Amino acid sequence: VGTVHYSAPEQVQGEDIDGQYALAATAYHFLTGSFLFPHSNPIVVGNRHINSPPPLLSETKPELSNLDQVLAVALAK
């Protein structure tokens, strides 16, 4: 059980999770003020968690570009 905005692709697909993805999605939201995949429809959000590459922090906050690689690893599908 979880909020779709922080759900790992595995969780959306009903598989086991380790919590790393959710923590990284939370960090992304905390650092940028935006969800990884903002949308009002939870099905669209879940689909994007499964199929879309996560945005880089530096796209929203260029001063955080040094964290791009860290979050990319944590958000790897």
Number of C-alpha atoms within 10 A of each C-alpha: 7 10 9 19 21 24 23 29 23 15 21 19 12 10 9 11 14 10 14 14 23 22 17 20 24 19 16 21 17 11 13 16 11 14 17 23 22 12 13 8 9 14 12 14 22 22 14 18 24 18 11 12 14 18 16 18 22 14 12 14 11 12 10 14 14 11 13 15 12 11 20 17 12 15 21 12 15
